[in-house]
């Protein structure tokens, strides 16, 4: 009987930070994907097209004489055609990136649901953490939901309340990170 209590105590002392780390990792990966989607990336072709457009417009603006008007108009039309090409290229890149982002987000959601389900099954009747009853006085019953009854004036924290609490805290912690992509 005493060995069982020691085993539960050791398992619950490791489980709480482990579960929090898993939840925090999911939030950080989600935030990283969101930031990378917003930021986007400029490809070599896009940079080349922007450079060509800038150079064509610069060349067209230097031709201000009436004798070079036709050549300046031709350069402006060429720059407009390059701008259209750039817009279609950016549109296709955005569609491709959105598809990739959506697939990554779906995979992340499925992995999160699967991991949470496994954690709930694994820790359903076992306590995740043990906290002194004085520290959680008004919330003791809520925290011990799906865990055993209090033992030695300690509240046994269940898996579902711990997942909820870990999710809230990890959202706050992941909000503190600033990504530089």
Order of alpha helices (4+ residues) and beta strands (2+ residues): alpha-alpha-alpha-beta-alpha-beta-alpha
